[in-house]
């Protein structure tokens, strides 16, 4: 039952992941098939495009050819009509029954009206020449060769005309001219009859070149090349425009004349249609290119979508694995408080399945019954938006078995892609283990404090033995000096005053030893020391007797320098005096060497250069000893580290601790040309009070 309910509890992430996986299962197995279909589709579109362009070109060429055929047909019809009019003109000339003398002017008139006529002849019924007229527009046609040499064509034509009882045309022949050129001619023979009897013939010689120029060039020669050709393709006459194009469209038409047939050829030099022969083809081509472009974009979009789906599937799988591996419970609620999502960690935390929680609203199954009212009020405040986001709060949840456990809840608004809030996402952390660890830590801390108090006893004993050496040594020195003075039988009143002064010094050092004991006691117990405002000059003067006492013993000259207008420092006077005394003693001991003759110790107080003005005071202790070795520098402040046979290694460690408790720093550096400078800073009175105030 548990596994069945877990299968039914499908979260939104799981639904989205299953949808993406189903989509990928549909797409991915057919990836190669889809690519083949895309390739076939692209190839088909390209084939259609090429076919359309080719068909459009062929159609354009057929249109050009059809137009040329029509022009050729129209040209032949025009020629037939022209020859018919010629026959009518000749028949009108014959109907006038003119004499040879009157015939001549009428014939010249016809020649002037028909530039394609070369010569008109009037012959009798025996084909004997009666009269003739040559065209006024050219030299006589039969000037170079006589008419008798080429009269056979005319005679044969007249015989055919006699048989036809109508006009007859001769075959074409070449007529040379006196200028070395020549032209093709054709003759028309028209029988002349009177009262049904043949009385003669009218013969007209045509120039084929002029026939083309006069009858066809004006109408068809601007775009075409016109020519009369023989069946074998030999050109007899050419007229019209001769343009240079890549392709010539040709049309041929037969001109059937009585007794002869002419072949008219019309060459349309319009050029072969381009890739885009007309607007329609260009439009189809452009639309096809646009279609291919759209297909390419769709293919790219499909690849991007497929990649996005894969990335989304990977992201969902990664996020699902990440959420399943979290130990932090995740809970999503809509704006009305209904649970829309819980991760496995949350279900494991409260002991309820996801199916039993999704869609639930207050009161929740994991709320303790005694806290339902409080939790409902808190949820109302959260849903109203009055609670600050991402602010964690502690609460108590109840498992399915009734056990309570503390949790930390951190909620934030759940924002959609459109930037609108759709609910709340909460992270729930079980802090039971944290509370248990805190209890263990608290118990361990108490045990450590007890152990630390025992260790403090030993530390206090060590510090007392170290810090009482100096006042006790001073007391012993003053006491021995007083005894020596009292043993002198020659003691005078002045000597007794020295004894009194020594006894006062003994009392001062005894009091100092008591203060040292109290200060060290408070220091070891980490209590707040009693601090006061002390002038830097007073601190240096307080340690002067002890410093001078040891300086006379070690033959050291002590120089004290205090900058004017220094502010008072806020410090524990006794402990700071011990710091100055320890540093001065260390400096004098560092100069206690036979090779150092000029032994000088400088105690200097001045404003701290690296701190704010009038906020800190710097104290410096400078000696001219041998300096500090590099291997000693790294351990100089370590407790119990010392280079002296009788030392304990606590002096510098104590000095640094005291200075740092005051907020300052203890540093050292080499002094040129030799020696060492120890510097430490103390807060001035104003800054020290503000730092120590609660």
VENQUIHU-V495799 format. One record per residue. N is the residue number from 1. PHI is phi in whole degrees, -180 to 180 (none if undefined). NEAR is the number of other ideal C-beta (glycine too) atoms within 8 Angstrom. Layout:
BEGIN
N/PHI/NEAR + N/PHI/NEAR
END
This chain:
BEGIN
1/none/4 + 2/-65/6 + 3/-67/6 + 4/-64/7 + 5/-67/11 + 6/-66/10 + 7/-70/6 + 8/-75/7 + 9/-83/11 + 10/-100/6 + 11/-85/11 + 12/-58/7 + 13/-62/11 + 14/-67/9 + 15/-63/9 + 16/-62/9 + 17/-64/12 + 18/-66/9 + 19/-64/8 + 20/-65/12 + 21/-64/9 + 22/-62/8 + 23/-64/9 + 24/-66/11 + 25/-63/8 + 26/-74/8 + 27/-87/11 + 28/-63/7 + 29/-62/6 + 30/-104/8 + 31/-60/8 + 32/-67/6 + 33/-62/7 + 34/-63/9 + 35/-64/8 + 36/-65/8 + 37/-63/8 + 38/-63/9 + 39/-64/8 + 40/-64/8 + 41/-65/9 + 42/-63/10 + 43/-63/8 + 44/-63/8 + 45/-64/12 + 46/-63/9 + 47/-63/8 + 48/-62/9 + 49/-63/12 + 50/-62/8 + 51/-64/8 + 52/-61/12 + 53/-64/13 + 54/-65/8 + 55/-64/8 + 56/-64/13 + 57/-64/12 + 58/-63/8 + 59/-63/8 + 60/-63/12 + 61/-64/12 + 62/-65/8 + 63/-64/8 + 64/-64/12 + 65/-65/10 + 66/-64/8 + 67/-63/9 + 68/-66/14 + 69/-61/9 + 70/-63/8 + 71/-63/13 + 72/-65/13 + 73/-63/9 + 74/-63/10 + 75/-66/15 + 76/-64/12 + 77/-63/8 + 78/-62/11 + 79/-65/14 + 80/-60/9 + 81/-62/8 + 82/-65/10 + 83/-66/10 + 84/-64/8 + 85/-65/8 + 86/-59/12 + 87/-61/11 + 88/-64/8 + 89/-62/11 + 90/-69/14 + 91/-63/9 + 92/-65/8 + 93/-66/13 + 94/-70/9 + 95/-70/6 + 96/-79/8 + 97/52/4 + 98/-80/8 + 99/-88/5 + 100/-55/9 + 101/-73/5 + 102/-80/9 + 103/-70/12 + 104/-60/10 + 105/-63/7 + 106/-64/11 + 107/-66/14 + 108/-64/10 + 109/-63/8 + 110/-64/13 + 111/-66/14 + 112/-68/8 + 113/-81/6 + 114/-128/10 + 115/-71/8 + 116/-82/11 + 117/-85/14 + 118/-99/12 + 119/-160/13 + 120/-121/13 + 121/-125/12 + 122/-111/13 + 123/-120/13 + 124/-82/9 + 125/-69/7 + 126/-96/5 + 127/67/9 + 128/-90/6 + 129/-69/8 + 130/-101/8 + 131/-162/10 + 132/-153/9 + 133/-145/9 + 134/-100/10 + 135/-65/10 + 136/-75/6 + 137/-93/6 + 138/-153/7 + 139/-68/6 + 140/-54/7 + 141/-66/14 + 142/-105/10 + 143/-76/7 + 144/-78/6 + 145/-117/7 + 146/-72/5 + 147/-67/7 + 148/-67/5 + 149/-74/6 + 150/-122/11 + 151/-77/8 + 152/-59/6 + 153/-60/11 + 154/-67/14 + 155/-65/9 + 156/-63/9 + 157/-66/16 + 158/-67/15 + 159/-62/8 + 160/-65/12 + 161/-63/17 + 162/-64/9 + 163/-68/6 + 164/-75/10 + 165/57/6 + 166/-169/8 + 167/-65/11 + 168/-141/14 + 169/-115/12 + 170/-89/15 + 171/-71/6 + 172/-79/12 + 173/-149/9 + 174/-93/8 + 175/-115/12 + 176/-69/7 + 177/-119/12 + 178/-71/6 + 179/-85/4 + 180/90/4 + 181/-102/6 + 182/-179/6 + 183/-157/11 + 184/-83/13 + 185/-130/14 + 186/-143/13 + 187/-114/13 + 188/-114/16 + 189/-118/16 + 190/-121/15 + 191/-66/12 + 192/-107/10 + 193/-122/8 + 194/-134/7 + 195/55/4 + 196/81/4 + 197/-112/6 + 198/-74/8 + 199/-118/8 + 200/172/11 + 201/-140/14 + 202/-112/14 + 203/-115/14 + 204/-119/13 + 205/-102/13 + 206/-99/13 + 207/-96/14 + 208/-62/15 + 209/-64/11 + 210/-73/11 + 211/-60/15 + 212/-66/17 + 213/-66/11 + 214/-82/9 + 215/-100/10 + 216/-124/15 + 217/-60/12 + 218/-61/4 + 219/-95/8 + 220/-123/13 + 221/-85/14 + 222/-70/6 + 223/-114/8 + 224/-129/14 + 225/-110/14 + 226/-107/15 + 227/-159/13 + 228/-97/14 + 229/-129/11 + 230/-88/7 + 231/-58/5 + 232/-83/4 + 233/98/6 + 234/-68/6 + 235/-84/9 + 236/-96/10 + 237/-157/13 + 238/-133/9 + 239/-154/12 + 240/100/13 + 241/-80/9 + 242/-118/6 + 243/-95/5 + 244/-95/4 + 245/-130/9 + 246/-73/4 + 247/-146/6 + 248/-113/8 + 249/-91/12 + 250/-120/9 + 251/-133/12 + 252/-125/10 + 253/-135/11 + 254/-85/9 + 255/-107/11 + 256/-81/4 + 257/-120/9 + 258/-60/10 + 259/91/10 + 260/-157/11 + 261/-130/7 + 262/-103/12 + 263/-111/12 + 264/-92/15 + 265/-115/12 + 266/-123/16 + 267/-104/10 + 268/-94/15 + 269/-87/14 + 270/-93/7 + 271/86/7 + 272/-70/7 + 273/-57/9 + 274/-74/5 + 275/-61/6 + 276/-117/8 + 277/-70/10 + 278/-152/9 + 279/-65/5 + 280/-62/7 + 281/-64/14 + 282/-63/9 + 283/-66/8 + 284/-63/11 + 285/-63/13 + 286/-62/8 + 287/-66/8 + 288/-66/12 + 289/-62/9 + 290/-62/8 + 291/-63/9 + 292/-63/12 + 293/-61/8 + 294/-63/8 + 295/-64/11 + 296/-63/8 + 297/-63/8 + 298/-65/8 + 299/-64/9 + 300/-63/8 + 301/-64/8 + 302/-64/8 + 303/-65/8 + 304/-64/8 + 305/-65/8 + 306/-64/9 + 307/-65/8 + 308/-64/8 + 309/-65/12 + 310/-65/9 + 311/-62/8 + 312/-64/9 + 313/-64/12 + 314/-63/8 + 315/-64/8 + 316/-66/12 + 317/-64/9 + 318/-64/8 + 319/-67/9 + 320/-64/11 + 321/-64/8 + 322/-66/8 + 323/-67/12 + 324/-69/8 + 325/-88/5 + 326/-71/10 + 327/-95/3 + 328/-89/8 + 329/-77/15 + 330/-115/15 + 331/-140/11 + 332/-112/13 + 333/-130/10 + 334/-82/9 + 335/-68/7 + 336/-96/6 + 337/97/9 + 338/-75/9 + 339/-75/13 + 340/-110/10 + 341/-162/11 + 342/-140/13 + 343/-94/12 + 344/-58/8 + 345/-63/12 + 346/-67/13 + 347/-63/13 + 348/-66/7 + 349/-68/12 + 350/-95/14 + 351/81/9 + 352/-113/10 + 353/-75/10 + 354/-63/12 + 355/-63/9 + 356/-78/10 + 357/-105/15 + 358/-65/12 + 359/90/7 + 360/-77/9 + 361/-130/8 + 362/-59/9 + 363/-82/7 + 364/-79/10 + 365/-64/10 + 366/-97/10 + 367/-88/12 + 368/-63/9 + 369/-59/5 + 370/-74/4 + 371/-116/9 + 372/-63/11 + 373/-61/6 + 374/-63/7 + 375/-70/13 + 376/-66/10 + 377/-64/8 + 378/-65/8 + 379/-67/10 + 380/-63/8 + 381/-65/9 + 382/-65/11 + 383/-68/10 + 384/-75/6 + 385/82/5 + 386/-87/5 + 387/-86/8 + 388/-66/4 + 389/-70/7 + 390/60/7 + 391/-99/7 + 392/-77/7 + 393/-144/6 + 394/-92/8 + 395/-150/9 + 396/-128/9 + 397/-109/13 + 398/-124/10 + 399/-74/12 + 400/-65/8 + 401/-84/5 + 402/96/6 + 403/-75/6 + 404/-97/9 + 405/-153/9 + 406/-79/11 + 407/-137/14 + 408/-113/11 + 409/-112/12 + 410/-125/10 + 411/-119/11 + 412/-141/9 + 413/-63/8 + 414/-100/10 + 415/-103/7 + 416/-84/8 + 417/-65/3 + 418/-78/4 + 419/84/5 + 420/-100/6 + 421/-79/8 + 422/-110/8 + 423/164/11 + 424/-134/11 + 425/-112/11 + 426/-120/12 + 427/-106/10 + 428/-114/14 + 429/-117/10 + 430/-78/10 + 431/-105/10 + 432/-62/8 + 433/-65/7 + 434/-62/7 + 435/-65/9 + 436/-64/8 + 437/-66/8 + 438/-64/8 + 439/-63/8 + 440/-63/8 + 441/-65/8 + 442/-65/8 + 443/-66/8 + 444/-65/8 + 445/-64/8 + 446/-65/8 + 447/-67/8 + 448/-67/8 + 449/-65/8 + 450/-65/8 + 451/-65/8 + 452/-66/8 + 453/-65/8 + 454/-66/8 + 455/-69/8 + 456/-65/10 + 457/-60/8 + 458/-66/8 + 459/-65/9 + 460/-65/11 + 461/-63/8 + 462/-64/10 + 463/-66/13 + 464/-62/11 + 465/-64/9 + 466/-76/11 + 467/-81/11 + 468/-84/11 + 469/-60/8 + 470/-69/10 + 471/-64/13 + 472/-68/10 + 473/-64/8 + 474/-66/13 + 475/-60/12 + 476/-63/8 + 477/-64/9 + 478/-65/13 + 479/-65/10 + 480/-63/8 + 481/-66/9 + 482/-66/12 + 483/-61/8 + 484/-65/8 + 485/-68/13 + 486/-70/8 + 487/-75/6 + 488/-77/8 + 489/-68/4 + 490/-92/4 + 491/-60/8 + 492/-111/6 + 493/-63/5 + 494/-62/6 + 495/-65/10 + 496/-64/10 + 497/-66/8 + 498/-65/9 + 499/-65/11 + 500/-60/8 + 501/-64/8 + 502/-64/13 + 503/-66/10 + 504/-64/8 + 505/-63/11 + 506/-61/12 + 507/-65/8 + 508/-62/8 + 509/-68/13 + 510/-65/10 + 511/-63/8 + 512/-62/10 + 513/-61/12 + 514/-65/8 + 515/-65/9 + 516/-61/14 + 517/-60/10 + 518/-66/9 + 519/-66/13 + 520/-66/12 + 521/-61/9 + 522/-67/9 + 523/-64/13 + 524/-65/10 + 525/-81/7 + 526/59/4 + 527/-86/6 + 528/-73/3 + 529/-76/10 + 530/-78/5 + 531/-111/8 + 532/-149/7 + 533/-83/8 + 534/-130/11 + 535/-72/9 + 536/-57/13 + 537/-63/9 + 538/-67/8 + 539/-63/16 + 540/-70/13 + 541/-69/7 + 542/-65/8 + 543/-94/12 + 544/-61/10 + 545/-59/8 + 546/-69/11 + 547/-66/15 + 548/-68/9 + 549/-62/10 + 550/-75/11 + 551/-64/13 + 552/-66/7 + 553/-69/6 + 554/-101/11 + 555/58/6 + 556/-116/11 + 557/-92/7 + 558/-108/12 + 559/-116/8 + 560/-114/9 + 561/-128/9 + 562/-127/10 + 563/-65/8 + 564/-69/4 + 565/58/4 + 566/-78/13 + 567/-75/9 + 568/-70/10 + 569/-98/16 + 570/-102/15 + 571/-158/13 + 572/-84/11 + 573/-60/10 + 574/-62/11 + 575/-69/12 + 576/-67/15 + 577/-61/11 + 578/-64/14 + 579/-63/13 + 580/-62/14 + 581/-67/12 + 582/-64/12 + 583/-66/11 + 584/-66/14 + 585/-64/12 + 586/-63/11 + 587/-65/15 + 588/-69/16 + 589/-67/9 + 590/-67/11 + 591/-95/14 + 592/-81/7 + 593/-135/7 + 594/-61/3 + 595/-80/4 + 596/-106/11 + 597/-96/4 + 598/-91/5 + 599/-102/12 + 600/-129/9 + 601/-119/17 + 602/-115/12 + 603/-108/15 + 604/-128/11 + 605/-124/15 + 606/-156/10 + 607/-65/11 + 608/-72/10 + 609/-74/5 + 610/-91/3 + 611/-107/10 + 612/-65/6 + 613/-61/5 + 614/60/7 + 615/-106/10 + 616/-139/13 + 617/-122/15 + 618/-107/13 + 619/-112/14 + 620/-129/12 + 621/-119/14 + 622/-118/13 + 623/-124/14 + 624/-117/11 + 625/-79/12 + 626/-85/7 + 627/86/9 + 628/-114/9 + 629/-70/6 + 630/-60/6 + 631/-72/6 + 632/-87/9 + 633/-59/8 + 634/-69/6 + 635/-115/8 + 636/-61/10 + 637/-97/7 + 638/-71/8 + 639/-61/6 + 640/68/8 + 641/-98/7 + 642/-150/7 + 643/-107/4 + 644/-102/6 + 645/-66/3 + 646/-98/3 + 647/-80/8 + 648/-107/9 + 649/77/10 + 650/-110/10 + 651/-63/12 + 652/-67/9 + 653/-62/12 + 654/-65/14 + 655/-61/14 + 656/-64/10 + 657/-64/9 + 658/-64/14 + 659/-64/14 + 660/-67/10 + 661/-64/7 + 662/-85/13 + 663/92/7 + 664/-99/11 + 665/-137/7 + 666/-111/12 + 667/-131/7 + 668/-142/9 + 669/-155/7 + 670/-71/8 + 671/-111/12 + 672/-86/4 + 673/-83/3 + 674/-154/8 + 675/104/12 + 676/-142/14 + 677/-119/11 + 678/-102/13 + 679/-124/11 + 680/-147/13 + 681/-116/13 + 682/-130/15 + 683/-72/16 + 684/-71/14 + 685/-60/11 + 686/-67/9 + 687/-70/12 + 688/-67/17 + 689/-66/9 + 690/-67/7 + 691/-72/8 + 692/-90/7 + 693/-73/5 + 694/-70/1
END
